[in-house]
Amino acid sequence: MVAFTSTAIAAAAALPAGVAQAPAHAPGWKVTASVVALGVPGTAIAYLLFFGLIAGAGAAYASLVTYLIPPIALIYGAVLLDEPVTSVALGGLALVLVGVGLGTGALRPSRLLRRSVPSGA
């Protein structure tokens, strides 16, 4: 219900801009079918996967999925656009991944500190 309400509110907020920029004539059936074919399944599948993740792993883990966007963008940029992968980008990626590790509990600060402190100290 929350997803439906937020989507409905977003659609209502975007409606005036859409009406103001409407073309003089209605698009053909091919254009309409293309937009529906590209938009509806992608959105529906994304919502189903996201809510499945929330149901299975919980909301805290599901919120960490957004941190996967920068690494994917870095890979896409390097592979598809021939963008250079710099040390700054890799450093930022490392920070993001450490943050995800801390957020999921895979890395624990107390465990990291115990490993770095000598046993005789």
HUHUBEL-V218214 format. One record per pair of residues at least 12 apart in sequence whose ideal C-beta (glycine too) atoms are under 7 Angstrom apart, sorted by the first residue. I is the first residue (numbers start at 1). J is the second residue. D is the distance in whole Angstrom. If there is no record, write none. Layout:
<<I,J,D> <I,J,D>>
//
This chain:
<<3,47,6> <50,62,6> <53,65,7> <61,104,6> <64,100,5> <64,103,5> <64,104,6> <67,96,6> <67,99,7> <67,100,5> <70,93,7> <70,96,5> <71,93,6> <71,96,7> <74,89,6> <74,93,6>>
//
